[in-house]
Amino acid sequence: MVLGAMALTTILASALWSPASAAQPPRPGQRDWQNSIAAAPRPGRGCYTATYPKLMWRAVGCVSAPDIPQPPHRGPRPLVIGNGSDIAARVPSGFISTAIGSFDSVVNVTSESGPIGNSGPPIANAYTLQLNTNFFASTACAGSPNPGCQGWEQFVYGNDGSSGAAFIQYWLLQYNAPCPAGVGWNTFSFAGDTDIYCWKNNTGGAVGVPNQPITNLGALSLSGQANAGSDSVTLFNGATAYTRVGDNAVNAAVGWDTAEFNVFGYGGNSSGGGTASFNSGAALTVRTRTIYGGTAAPLCVATGFTAEKNNLSFGTPAPAMTSPGPAVKFVEDTVGGAATTCAAASTLGDVHAHTVAGLSYDFQAVGDFELAQVGPDFEVQARHISGAPTWPNASVNQAVATRMNGTAVAVCGGPRLVVDGRAIQLREGKPLSLPSGVDIWHTGGAYVVTDQSGNSVRITPHSAPDYMDVSVGVGTWPTKVRGLLGNPDNNVGLLEASDGTVFRVPLSFEDLYQRYGDSWRVTPTDSLLAPCGTKVEESNPAKPFFAEDLEPKIRERGMSICRQAEVQDAWIDACTLDVAVLGEKAAAVYVGKPPPVLDGNR
């Protein structure tokens, strides 16, 4: 059995991608100029442009802002980016004064299309760049009877396929009264919902921007500023900046601590947000930078705020951090398939483990085990069964269970889904949304369980032989994770037993199983796996079991299959062992998988 956990956000191996038309980001000198001109005061509350290298804003006429709402997220988190499923940067103290969203890498992006306002046919190059604040308590809610009313601010660049505009959109969420009169607020409600929302664009129109086809995405960045006296939005296109001063309508300066940036659909309606659909093979590396008065890195939080979406999902593992910062980076693409998360862990096939710090190691014990514990509201357990009689020193996942916000979800052999003790049948692609905020999807043969904090578990059952792959995603990073997929102090060279004993990798065979592994066995009273049967065998392997322990002919065949699938050298041994124990299909999970930070078996 192999356990695996990895930081989720990742740069994809360059060998997988051959850029078709990737726009280049601004040169270093232009970046410095962008930072300087963004901080330069605007002459007034109008529209302005600036051109590199001049540090001077020039007044231009404004254009009409799109009369289209960009509504807040609502309903289940999807398995693509948007509608609450995203990666955001939360500052460790104080409030954000400026945030900057950009793309470090734009690869194989050749086309994109989407409807306008979530209605009508898709339009080529129709999309928005959004830099969104979190929801926060706002003085603008003073007239609301709802104590839960919140303010929200969006810094937006909208491209409708023929022209562009940068503007600010303000929201009063669940205002639940007639919107304030005389200052431009519009009333909005979701279909089938009685809550009243209020939204408006900044007065005086938007700053016009020439049409930006999606192939120019790498040259674009979006900046939002909010302080006690004013706010503004700025779009950069390489050597040119376009800015619009706003109304400061919701006083974001005293509530903005989390920033979400991404490319989304062009607006929404009462049914929700529209979707920006990219071509197959598209991959983006997104950077969200925060300025808040400190230099410490922001927290990564697996959350988002807008209802608009794109058709990309998350890749693994994390891209290397580079300046400028403080910032959060992550990769999204059309093939990643991971649920939104800031850190991920997985046990794959004939269980090879990958921890949240990037350590891979083999763990072939049999029984119920704690894979991950994250605070009081999230844990994951797995049942490992023996590969005997053919493979007595190997084990595989037979069942997986999780507890999120008090909701217990188990996937048993069959497969069979059990939620809070009740058997459930899910239709493909239609989520089950629970009052606890937990959503359960059945998609592509896998079960995906998520909560509103961005924690996730993806369970993929296989048959003939029966086993399960499981990936665990952590919604906030850095955070403390305990269990077989955890690492003390996020140190890739350490493992921690349940009693706090820390072991340095590699462990002796005795320490791995009798001291470390046995400490993470789950007792029947603490088990989430009871719906899958209560009688559980417990044992440890008699000796280590690696690819080199296979018979030569079996090893050579398995290795040949893995190499034909173009599995990277770092995973050849694990892939070879899985193919031998589980069959040829086991190689698929390793195709394109980036290497671990550290191989704990060596």
C-alpha positions as CSV (number, residue, x, y, z in Angstrom):
1,M,0.0,0.0,0.0
2,V,1.3,3.4,-0.8
3,L,0.3,6.6,1.0
4,G,0.7,10.0,-0.7
5,A,0.1,13.6,0.3
6,M,1.1,16.6,-1.6
7,A,0.7,20.4,-1.6
8,L,-2.1,20.8,-4.2
9,T,-1.3,23.9,-6.1
10,T,1.3,23.0,-8.7
11,I,3.3,23.9,-11.8
12,L,2.8,21.2,-14.4
13,A,5.8,19.4,-15.8
14,S,7.0,21.3,-18.8
15,A,7.2,18.1,-20.8
16,L,3.4,17.8,-20.7
17,W,2.8,21.1,-22.3
18,S,3.9,22.8,-25.6
19,P,2.8,26.4,-25.6
20,A,0.7,27.2,-28.7
21,S,0.5,30.9,-28.2
22,A,1.5,32.0,-24.7
23,A,1.6,35.8,-24.2
24,Q,4.7,36.8,-22.2
25,P,4.2,38.6,-18.9
26,P,5.7,42.1,-18.5
27,R,9.5,42.5,-18.3
28,P,11.1,43.2,-14.9
29,G,11.3,46.9,-15.6
30,Q,7.7,47.0,-16.5
31,R,6.8,45.2,-13.3
32,D,8.5,47.9,-11.2
33,W,6.7,50.5,-13.2
34,Q,3.4,48.8,-12.7
35,N,4.0,48.8,-8.9
36,S,4.9,52.4,-8.9
37,I,2.1,53.7,-11.1
38,A,-0.4,51.7,-9.2
39,A,0.6,53.6,-6.0
40,A,0.6,57.0,-7.7
41,P,-2.3,59.2,-6.8
42,R,-5.1,59.6,-9.3
43,P,-5.9,63.3,-10.2
44,G,-9.6,62.8,-9.4
45,R,-12.6,60.4,-9.5
46,G,-12.4,59.7,-13.2
47,C,-10.8,57.4,-15.8
48,Y,-7.1,57.5,-16.5
49,T,-4.4,55.7,-18.5
50,A,-0.6,55.6,-18.2
51,T,2.2,54.3,-20.4
52,Y,5.5,52.8,-19.5
53,P,7.9,54.3,-18.4
54,K,6.0,57.5,-17.4
55,L,4.8,57.8,-13.8
56,M,1.9,60.0,-14.7
57,W,-1.8,59.4,-15.1
58,R,-3.5,60.9,-18.2
59,A,-7.3,61.6,-18.1
60,V,-9.4,59.8,-20.7
61,G,-13.2,59.6,-21.2
62,C,-15.1,56.9,-19.4
63,V,-17.3,54.4,-21.0
64,S,-20.5,52.7,-19.8
65,A,-19.9,49.9,-17.3
66,P,-21.7,46.6,-18.1
67,D,-25.2,46.7,-16.6
68,I,-24.8,43.0,-15.5
69,P,-24.4,41.7,-12.0
70,Q,-21.5,39.5,-11.0
71,P,-23.4,37.7,-8.2
72,P,-21.9,36.0,-5.1
73,H,-21.6,32.2,-4.9
74,R,-24.6,30.2,-4.0
75,G,-25.4,26.5,-3.8
76,P,-23.0,23.5,-4.1
77,R,-19.3,24.0,-4.8
78,P,-18.7,22.7,-8.3
79,L,-15.8,20.4,-9.4
80,V,-14.4,23.2,-11.5
81,I,-13.2,26.7,-10.4
82,G,-15.7,29.3,-9.3
83,N,-19.0,29.5,-7.3
84,G,-17.1,29.2,-4.1
85,S,-14.5,26.7,-5.3
86,D,-11.2,28.6,-5.7
87,I,-7.9,29.4,-4.0
88,A,-7.7,32.7,-2.1
89,A,-5.0,34.6,-0.1
90,R,-5.9,35.5,3.5
91,V,-3.4,37.9,5.2
92,P,-2.2,36.8,8.7
93,S,-3.0,40.2,10.3
94,G,-4.7,43.5,9.6
95,F,-6.4,44.3,6.3
96,I,-5.5,44.3,2.6
97,S,-4.9,47.8,1.1
98,T,-3.9,46.5,-2.4
99,A,-4.2,43.1,-4.1
100,I,-2.8,42.2,-7.5
101,G,-3.8,39.2,-9.6
102,S,-1.7,38.0,-12.5
103,F,-0.8,34.8,-14.4
104,D,2.8,33.5,-14.0
105,S,2.2,31.0,-16.8
106,V,-0.4,30.7,-19.6
107,V,0.2,27.5,-21.6
108,N,-1.8,26.0,-24.5
109,V,-4.5,28.7,-24.2
110,T,-5.8,29.0,-27.7
111,S,-9.5,29.8,-27.3
112,E,-12.2,30.7,-24.7
113,S,-15.9,31.5,-24.9
114,G,-18.8,32.1,-22.7
115,P,-22.3,33.7,-22.6
116,I,-22.9,37.3,-21.6
117,G,-24.8,37.5,-18.3
118,N,-25.2,33.7,-18.1
119,S,-27.7,33.8,-21.0
120,G,-27.6,33.3,-24.7
121,P,-25.0,31.7,-27.0
122,P,-21.3,31.5,-26.0
123,I,-19.2,34.4,-27.3
124,A,-15.5,34.0,-28.2
125,N,-13.2,36.0,-25.9
126,A,-16.1,36.9,-23.5
127,Y,-14.7,36.6,-19.9
128,T,-14.0,38.6,-16.8
129,L,-10.9,39.0,-14.6
130,Q,-12.1,39.4,-11.0
131,L,-10.2,40.4,-7.9
132,N,-12.8,39.9,-5.2
133,T,-12.8,40.8,-1.5
134,N,-14.2,38.5,1.2
135,F,-17.7,39.1,2.6
136,F,-17.4,41.5,5.6
137,A,-19.4,43.5,8.0
138,S,-20.1,46.9,6.4
139,T,-21.4,50.3,7.5
140,A,-23.4,50.3,4.3
141,C,-25.6,47.7,5.9
142,A,-26.9,50.2,8.4
143,G,-30.3,50.3,6.8
144,S,-30.8,46.5,6.7
145,P,-33.0,44.7,9.2
146,N,-30.8,41.7,8.8
147,P,-27.8,41.6,11.3
148,G,-26.2,39.1,8.9
149,C,-26.0,41.7,6.1
150,Q,-22.5,41.9,4.6
151,G,-20.6,44.1,2.2
152,W,-18.6,42.8,-0.8
153,E,-16.5,44.5,-3.4
154,Q,-15.3,43.2,-6.8
155,F,-12.6,44.8,-8.9
156,V,-13.5,43.7,-12.5
157,Y,-12.2,43.7,-16.0
158,G,-14.9,42.6,-18.4
159,N,-14.1,41.6,-22.0
160,D,-17.2,41.0,-24.1
161,G,-15.4,39.7,-27.2
162,S,-15.2,43.1,-28.9
163,S,-14.2,45.6,-26.2
164,G,-13.2,45.7,-22.6
165,A,-13.9,47.8,-19.5
166,A,-12.5,48.0,-15.9
167,F,-14.8,49.0,-13.1
168,I,-15.8,48.2,-9.5
169,Q,-19.0,46.4,-8.5
170,Y,-20.3,46.7,-5.0
171,W,-22.8,44.4,-3.1
172,L,-24.9,44.4,0.0
173,L,-25.5,40.7,0.6
174,Q,-28.9,39.7,2.1
175,Y,-29.9,43.3,2.7
176,N,-33.5,42.0,2.9
177,A,-35.1,45.5,2.6
178,P,-35.6,48.0,-0.2
179,C,-32.1,48.9,-1.5
180,P,-30.8,52.4,-0.5
181,A,-32.5,55.0,-2.7
182,G,-30.8,57.7,-4.8
183,V,-27.3,56.2,-5.0
184,G,-27.6,53.7,-7.9
185,W,-28.3,50.4,-6.1
186,N,-30.1,47.7,-8.0
187,T,-32.2,44.9,-6.4
188,F,-31.2,41.3,-7.0
189,S,-32.6,37.9,-5.8
190,F,-31.6,34.4,-6.8
191,A,-34.4,32.3,-8.4
192,G,-36.5,30.7,-5.8
193,D,-35.0,32.7,-2.9
194,T,-36.7,35.5,-1.0
195,D,-33.4,37.2,0.2
196,I,-32.9,40.6,-1.3
197,Y,-29.4,41.6,-2.4
198,C,-28.3,45.1,-3.6
199,W,-25.6,45.7,-6.2
200,K,-24.2,48.7,-8.2
201,N,-21.2,49.6,-10.3
202,N,-19.1,52.6,-9.4
203,T,-20.7,55.8,-10.6
204,G,-19.4,57.6,-13.7
205,G,-18.8,54.6,-15.9
206,A,-15.8,52.3,-16.5
207,V,-12.4,52.9,-18.0
208,G,-12.4,51.6,-21.6
209,V,-9.8,49.0,-22.6
210,P,-9.2,47.6,-26.2
211,N,-10.5,44.1,-26.8
212,Q,-8.1,41.6,-25.1
213,P,-8.3,38.1,-26.7
214,I,-7.8,35.2,-24.3
215,T,-4.4,34.5,-26.0
216,N,-3.2,37.8,-24.4
217,L,-4.0,36.6,-20.9
218,G,-0.4,36.3,-19.8
219,A,0.2,40.0,-20.4
220,L,-2.8,41.1,-18.2
221,S,-2.9,41.8,-14.5
222,L,-5.6,43.3,-12.3
223,S,-5.1,45.5,-9.2
224,G,-7.6,46.6,-6.6
225,Q,-7.0,49.2,-3.9
226,A,-9.1,50.2,-0.9
227,N,-8.3,52.6,1.9
228,A,-10.3,54.7,4.3
229,G,-10.9,57.5,1.8
230,S,-11.0,55.9,-1.6
231,D,-10.8,52.8,-3.8
232,S,-9.7,52.1,-7.4
233,V,-9.3,49.4,-10.0
234,T,-6.4,49.1,-12.4
235,L,-5.9,46.8,-15.4
236,F,-2.4,46.4,-16.7
237,N,-1.7,45.2,-20.3
238,G,2.1,45.1,-20.3
239,A,3.3,48.6,-20.8
240,T,-0.1,50.3,-20.5
241,A,-2.3,50.8,-17.4
242,Y,-6.0,51.7,-17.3
243,T,-7.5,52.9,-14.0
244,R,-10.9,53.9,-12.6
245,V,-11.5,55.6,-9.2
246,G,-14.5,54.2,-7.4
247,D,-17.1,55.2,-4.8
248,N,-15.8,53.4,-1.8
249,A,-19.4,52.4,-1.3
250,V,-19.0,49.5,1.2
251,N,-15.9,50.7,3.1
252,A,-13.8,47.6,2.3
253,A,-10.7,49.0,4.0
254,V,-11.9,47.8,7.4
255,G,-13.0,44.4,6.3
256,W,-10.9,43.1,3.4
257,D,-8.6,40.3,4.7
258,T,-8.9,37.7,1.9
259,A,-8.4,38.2,-1.9
260,E,-9.7,35.9,-4.7
261,F,-8.3,36.4,-8.2
262,N,-9.1,34.4,-11.4
263,V,-10.6,34.4,-14.8
264,F,-14.4,33.8,-14.9
265,G,-17.5,34.0,-17.0
266,Y,-18.9,37.3,-18.0
267,G,-21.5,38.0,-15.3
268,G,-24.6,36.2,-14.1
269,N,-28.3,36.4,-13.4
270,S,-30.8,35.0,-11.0
271,S,-29.8,31.5,-11.9
272,G,-26.2,32.0,-11.0
273,G,-22.9,32.9,-12.7
274,G,-21.8,32.2,-16.2
275,T,-18.8,30.1,-17.2
276,A,-15.7,30.9,-19.2
277,S,-14.9,27.7,-21.2
278,F,-11.2,27.2,-22.3
279,N,-9.9,24.8,-24.9
280,S,-8.8,21.4,-23.9
281,G,-5.2,21.4,-22.7
282,A,-5.3,24.9,-21.3
283,A,-3.2,25.5,-18.2
284,L,-2.8,28.6,-16.0
285,T,-0.6,29.4,-13.0
286,V,-2.3,32.1,-11.0
287,R,-0.7,34.5,-8.6
288,T,-2.7,36.5,-6.0
289,R,-0.5,39.1,-4.3
290,T,-1.5,41.0,-1.2
291,I,-0.2,44.2,0.4
292,Y,-1.3,44.6,4.0
293,G,1.6,46.2,5.9
294,G,3.4,43.0,6.7
295,T,5.8,40.7,4.9
296,A,4.7,37.3,6.1
297,A,3.1,35.0,3.6
298,P,-0.7,34.9,3.4
299,L,-2.6,31.8,4.3
300,C,-3.9,29.8,1.4
301,V,-7.7,29.2,1.8
302,A,-9.6,27.0,-0.5
303,T,-12.6,29.3,-1.0
304,G,-14.0,31.8,-3.4
305,F,-16.7,34.4,-3.4
306,T,-18.1,35.0,-6.9
307,A,-20.7,32.8,-8.6
308,E,-19.0,33.0,-12.0
309,K,-16.9,29.9,-13.0
310,N,-14.5,28.6,-15.6
311,N,-14.1,25.0,-16.8
312,L,-10.7,24.4,-15.3
313,S,-9.9,22.4,-12.2
314,F,-6.9,22.1,-9.9
315,G,-3.6,20.4,-10.6
316,T,-1.0,19.0,-8.2
317,P,1.5,19.6,-6.5
318,A,2.4,23.2,-5.6
319,P,4.5,25.5,-7.9
320,A,7.7,26.9,-6.4
321,M,7.2,30.2,-4.8
322,T,9.0,33.1,-6.5
323,S,8.8,36.9,-5.9
324,P,7.0,39.2,-5.8
325,G,5.1,38.5,-2.6
326,P,3.4,38.0,-0.2
327,A,1.4,35.9,-2.5
328,V,-0.4,32.6,-3.1
329,K,0.2,30.6,-6.4
330,F,-1.7,27.7,-7.8
331,V,-2.2,25.9,-11.1
332,E,-5.5,25.3,-12.8
333,D,-6.0,23.3,-16.0
334,T,-8.4,21.1,-18.0
335,V,-6.8,17.8,-16.9
336,G,-5.9,18.3,-13.2
337,G,-9.2,17.0,-11.9
338,A,-8.4,17.7,-8.2
339,A,-11.0,19.2,-5.9
340,T,-10.1,22.7,-4.7
341,T,-7.7,22.5,-1.8
342,C,-4.6,24.2,-0.5
343,A,-2.8,21.0,0.4
344,A,-3.5,17.5,-0.7
345,A,-2.7,14.0,0.4
346,S,-3.5,10.6,-1.3
347,T,-3.2,6.9,-1.0
348,L,-3.0,5.3,-4.4
349,G,-3.6,1.7,-5.4
350,D,-1.3,-0.8,-3.7
351,V,-1.0,1.9,-1.2
352,H,1.9,4.3,-1.8
353,A,1.5,7.4,0.4
354,H,2.2,11.0,-0.3
355,T,2.0,13.3,2.7
356,V,1.0,17.0,2.9
357,A,4.7,18.0,3.0
358,G,5.5,15.9,-0.2
359,L,7.0,12.8,1.4
360,S,6.2,9.5,-0.3
361,Y,6.5,6.2,1.6
362,D,5.1,2.6,1.5
363,F,2.9,1.4,4.3
364,Q,1.5,-2.1,3.9
365,A,-0.3,-2.7,7.2
366,V,-3.8,-4.2,7.4
367,G,-6.6,-2.7,9.5
368,D,-8.5,0.6,10.0
369,F,-6.2,3.7,10.0
370,E,-6.4,7.4,10.6
371,L,-5.2,9.1,7.4
372,A,-5.7,12.7,8.3
373,Q,-7.0,14.8,11.2
374,V,-7.4,18.5,10.7
375,G,-8.8,20.3,13.7
376,P,-12.1,19.2,15.3
377,D,-14.2,19.2,12.1
378,F,-12.4,17.2,9.5
379,E,-10.9,13.7,9.5
380,V,-10.4,10.8,7.1
381,Q,-10.0,7.1,7.8
382,A,-9.3,4.1,5.5
383,R,-9.6,0.4,5.8
384,H,-6.6,-1.6,4.4
385,I,-7.0,-5.2,3.5
386,S,-4.3,-7.8,2.8
387,G,-3.3,-8.8,-0.7
388,A,-2.9,-12.4,0.6
389,P,-2.6,-15.1,-0.5
390,T,-0.8,-13.9,-3.7
391,W,0.7,-10.8,-2.1
392,P,0.7,-11.3,1.7
393,N,3.0,-8.4,2.4
394,A,0.9,-5.8,0.5
395,S,-2.4,-4.1,1.3
396,V,-4.9,-1.9,-0.5
397,N,-7.7,0.4,0.4
398,Q,-11.0,-1.4,0.7
399,A,-13.1,1.4,2.2
400,V,-12.7,5.1,3.0
401,A,-14.7,7.4,5.3
402,T,-14.6,11.0,6.3
403,R,-16.3,13.3,8.9
404,M,-16.8,16.9,7.9
405,N,-18.7,19.3,10.1
406,G,-20.4,16.5,11.9
407,T,-21.5,14.7,8.7
408,A,-20.1,11.1,8.3
409,V,-19.6,9.8,4.7
410,A,-18.3,6.3,3.9
411,V,-17.6,4.7,0.6
412,C,-17.7,0.9,1.1
413,G,-16.9,-1.9,-1.3
414,G,-19.4,-2.4,-4.1
415,P,-19.1,0.6,-4.2
416,R,-21.7,1.6,-1.7
417,L,-22.2,5.2,-0.4
418,V,-23.4,5.7,3.2
419,V,-24.2,9.1,4.6
420,D,-24.8,9.4,8.4
421,G,-25.6,5.7,8.5
422,R,-28.1,5.8,5.6
423,A,-27.3,4.2,2.2
424,I,-27.5,6.8,-0.7
425,Q,-27.6,6.4,-4.4
426,L,-26.2,9.4,-6.3
427,R,-26.8,10.3,-9.9
428,E,-23.8,11.0,-12.0
429,G,-23.0,14.7,-12.0
430,K,-25.8,15.7,-9.6
431,P,-24.6,16.7,-6.1
432,L,-26.1,15.9,-2.8
433,S,-26.0,19.1,-0.7
434,L,-26.4,18.7,3.1
435,P,-27.4,21.2,5.8
436,S,-24.0,20.9,7.3
437,G,-22.5,22.6,4.2
438,V,-21.1,19.3,2.9
439,D,-21.6,18.5,-0.8
440,I,-21.2,15.0,-2.3
441,W,-20.6,14.4,-6.0
442,H,-20.5,11.2,-8.0
443,T,-18.5,12.0,-11.2
444,G,-16.4,10.0,-13.5
445,G,-16.8,6.9,-11.3
446,A,-15.3,8.9,-8.3
447,Y,-17.0,10.2,-5.1
448,V,-16.0,13.7,-4.2
449,V,-16.9,15.1,-0.7
450,T,-16.3,18.8,0.0
451,D,-17.2,21.3,2.7
452,Q,-17.5,25.1,2.8
453,S,-13.9,25.4,4.2
454,G,-12.4,23.8,1.1
455,N,-11.6,20.5,2.7
456,S,-12.1,17.6,0.3
457,V,-11.9,13.9,-0.2
458,R,-11.9,12.2,-3.6
459,I,-12.5,8.4,-3.5
460,T,-12.1,6.4,-6.7
461,P,-13.2,2.7,-6.5
462,H,-11.8,0.1,-8.9
463,S,-12.9,-3.4,-9.6
464,A,-11.2,-6.7,-10.5
465,P,-9.4,-6.5,-8.1
466,D,-11.4,-4.3,-5.8
467,Y,-9.5,-1.4,-4.3
468,M,-9.8,2.4,-3.8
469,D,-7.6,5.4,-4.5
470,V,-8.2,8.3,-2.1
471,S,-7.0,11.9,-2.2
472,V,-7.3,14.2,0.8
473,G,-7.4,18.0,0.3
474,V,-6.9,20.5,3.1
475,G,-8.8,23.8,2.8
476,T,-6.4,26.1,4.6
477,W,-2.6,26.0,4.4
478,P,-0.4,26.0,6.3
479,T,-2.3,24.0,8.9
480,K,-1.6,21.1,11.2
481,V,-2.4,17.7,9.8
482,R,-2.0,14.5,11.8
483,G,-2.3,10.9,10.8
484,L,-0.6,8.7,8.2
485,L,-0.7,11.6,5.7
486,G,0.5,14.3,8.1
487,N,3.9,15.7,8.8
488,P,5.0,17.5,12.0
489,D,6.0,21.1,11.4
490,N,5.4,20.5,7.6
491,N,8.9,18.9,7.6
492,V,9.1,16.5,4.7
493,G,11.7,14.4,6.5
494,L,9.6,13.7,9.5
495,L,6.6,11.5,10.5
496,E,4.7,11.7,13.8
497,A,3.0,9.0,15.8
498,S,-0.3,9.7,17.5
499,D,1.4,10.1,20.9
500,G,3.6,12.9,19.5
501,T,6.8,10.8,19.0
502,V,8.6,12.1,15.9
503,F,10.5,9.8,13.6
504,R,13.1,10.9,11.0
505,V,12.7,9.3,7.5
506,P,13.6,6.6,6.6
507,L,12.2,4.6,9.5
508,S,13.3,1.2,10.5
509,F,10.8,-1.6,9.6
510,E,10.0,-2.0,13.3
511,D,9.4,1.7,13.9
512,L,7.4,2.1,10.7
513,Y,4.8,-0.5,11.7
514,Q,5.0,-1.3,15.4
515,R,5.5,2.2,16.8
516,Y,4.4,4.7,14.1
517,G,1.8,2.7,12.1
518,D,0.2,0.9,15.0
519,S,-0.3,4.3,16.8
520,W,-2.7,5.4,14.0
521,R,-4.9,2.3,14.1
522,V,-8.5,3.3,14.7
523,T,-10.4,1.6,17.6
524,P,-14.0,0.4,16.9
525,T,-15.4,3.1,19.1
526,D,-13.7,5.8,17.0
527,S,-14.2,4.2,13.6
528,L,-16.1,6.0,10.8
529,L,-15.9,2.8,8.8
530,A,-18.5,0.7,10.8
531,P,-21.1,1.1,7.9
532,C,-18.6,-1.0,5.8
533,G,-18.6,-3.9,8.4
534,T,-17.3,-4.1,11.9
535,K,-15.1,-7.1,11.8
536,V,-11.6,-5.9,10.9
537,E,-8.4,-7.9,10.5
538,E,-5.3,-6.3,12.0
539,S,-1.8,-7.3,11.0
540,N,1.6,-6.0,9.8
541,P,3.6,-7.3,6.9
542,A,6.3,-9.9,7.7
543,K,8.9,-8.0,5.7
544,P,9.3,-5.0,3.4
545,F,7.8,-5.3,0.0
546,F,9.0,-3.3,-2.9
547,A,9.3,-3.7,-6.7
548,E,12.7,-5.3,-6.2
549,D,11.0,-8.1,-4.3
550,L,8.9,-9.1,-7.3
551,E,9.9,-12.1,-9.4
552,P,12.1,-10.8,-12.2
553,K,9.6,-11.6,-15.0
554,I,6.7,-10.0,-13.1
555,R,8.9,-6.9,-12.3
556,E,10.1,-6.5,-15.9
557,R,6.6,-6.7,-17.3
558,G,5.3,-4.2,-14.8
559,M,8.1,-1.8,-15.4
560,S,7.7,-2.1,-19.2
561,I,4.0,-1.2,-18.9
562,C,4.8,1.8,-16.7
563,R,7.6,3.0,-19.1
564,Q,5.3,2.6,-22.1
565,A,2.8,4.9,-20.2
566,E,5.6,7.4,-19.8
567,V,5.6,7.3,-16.0
568,Q,8.4,9.5,-14.6
569,D,11.4,7.7,-13.1
570,A,10.5,8.9,-9.5
571,W,7.3,6.7,-9.7
572,I,8.6,3.7,-11.6
573,D,9.0,1.4,-8.6
574,A,5.6,2.3,-7.1
575,C,4.0,1.9,-10.5
576,T,5.7,-1.4,-11.2
577,L,4.5,-2.8,-7.8
578,D,1.0,-1.6,-8.4
579,V,0.8,-3.1,-11.9
580,A,2.0,-6.4,-10.5
581,V,-0.5,-6.5,-7.7
582,L,-3.5,-4.6,-9.2
583,G,-3.1,-5.0,-13.0
584,E,-2.2,-2.8,-16.0
585,K,-4.9,-0.1,-15.2
586,A,-2.9,0.8,-12.0
587,A,-0.3,2.6,-14.2
588,A,-2.8,5.4,-15.2
589,V,-2.7,7.1,-11.8
590,Y,1.0,7.8,-12.2
591,V,0.9,9.3,-15.7
592,G,1.9,12.9,-15.5
593,K,2.3,12.8,-11.7
594,P,5.1,15.1,-10.6
595,P,7.8,13.6,-8.4
596,P,7.6,13.7,-4.6
597,V,9.7,16.1,-2.7
598,L,11.3,13.2,-0.8
599,D,11.2,9.4,-1.4
600,G,10.9,7.9,2.1
601,N,11.6,4.4,1.0
602,R,15.2,5.2,0.1
